[in-house]
Amino acid sequence: MAVNMGAVQRQHGLEQMLGGHATLANVMGPNEDLAVKLGDPVNAIVCMDCSIRGSVAEIEELGADKT
């Protein structure tokens, strides 16, 4: 998954216009996904230590090579 920066900026802008009320901005704003899928799904369990030290993209490549 990746962050849809345009959607996040629009949601945050609406939140600011409504005085910082995130819930109200969520109800009044467009029903837009803040995260988008990237490519084919890869199932992997990554420990906290590996996720901090390594890149999740590298881990995804390793998983894709094994299929």
Secondary structure, DSSP 8 states (H G I E B T S, - for coil): -EE-HHHHHHHHHHHHHTTS-HHHHHHHS----SEE--SS-------HHHHHHS-HHHHHHHHHHT-
